[in-house]
Amino acid sequence: EKGGYDYFMLKEIAEQPKAVADTLLGRIDANGSLTLDEVRIGAAELREIDKVVIVACGTAFHAGLIAKYAIEHWTRIPCEVELASEFRYRDPILDSRSLVIAISQSGETMDTLMALRHAREQGSKVLAICNTNGSTIPRESDAVLYTHAGPEVAVASTKAFLTQLVACYLVALYLGQVRGTKWGDEISAVIRDLSHISGEVERVLETMEPVRALARSLADKKTVLFLGRHVGYPVALEGALKLKELAYMHAEGFAAGELKHGPIALIEEDLPVVVVVPSPRGRSVLHDKIVSNIQEIRARGARTIVIAEEGDEAVVPYADHLIRIPATPTLLQPLVATVPLQVFACELATARGNEVDQPRNLAKSVTVE
Ligand code: F6R
């Protein structure tokens, strides 16, 4: 049942710290190394892989887009991400050295299932990242890494998404660990940070009241835009998807660097634009670029809603609304940056009188192609 919440979605948003912690449970050993023996693809075989291809739909696809950054950075293996519904129709280049990762909460999504069948026919190994024990996708895969989000009832995916990210990071770090890359120290540090991340998600949840108030104040808007760079770009796509499906509003996510190639023409007086700001530490060049993007859109009248790390003062002069998230390693930021966007969409949907758990025209698992 809803455990005191008005909607399953609110309950599932609140369950995210536990879902994240449960997905890490038993997978980090006492020495701070990963043990993914349950992934029944041996270390020797993982060392042979020369390409990773991720297939998924919707929110799971956004997890895949983020995984690409992590996999390529920590393993130096080329990684492609493709919408499952597009994958097999373009005759993708696959062989026995390709590792195909199929991400699916339900494990029953037909597009994803058909993509993995196609991959196996080409001789590729398929690893499923799935939240539903014994469902079709893990049954038909060579290996499975289960996410431990628990049952997700609301149609809009929230806690499953965060656990898909955790599973993707685990796979990326594990591949890095098994293959030995120059990032060994960074990998150990990130594993340590991952083991604390559920507390950071909890801290974000404790500060969501202003986000709710902001969402309610925007209930009569027609459009909201979302901008991000690097891993913040798929977060922007996810924020836009949540708003479309729940609030039935026009929403689009863009890579902030693409603004000047077209979308900036959309900016007009008082248009809400949510910007996911990368950490000013680490890859700081990205941070500087996005600060100038925020300046540009604000100069054209946009209402800027800025999601930025605690202590990031550079964004303050240009933020009409500032949403703070804890500092995390660059690649892990989606785990904290997505949460305010979920809350934002849920509250906006409620303010517009929509049925949050059962948005119109949507089903929880899509078993047709
Ligand atoms: C969005 C949403 C959908 C699913 C997509 C894939 O909130 O829930 O976009 O993510 O239909 O579903 P699974 O992960 O079950 O394959």
Residues whose N, C-alpha, C, O or C-beta is under 5 A from the ligand:
A	BS01	F6R	C57 G58 T59 A60 I103 S104 Q105 S106 G107 T109 V155 A156 S157 K364
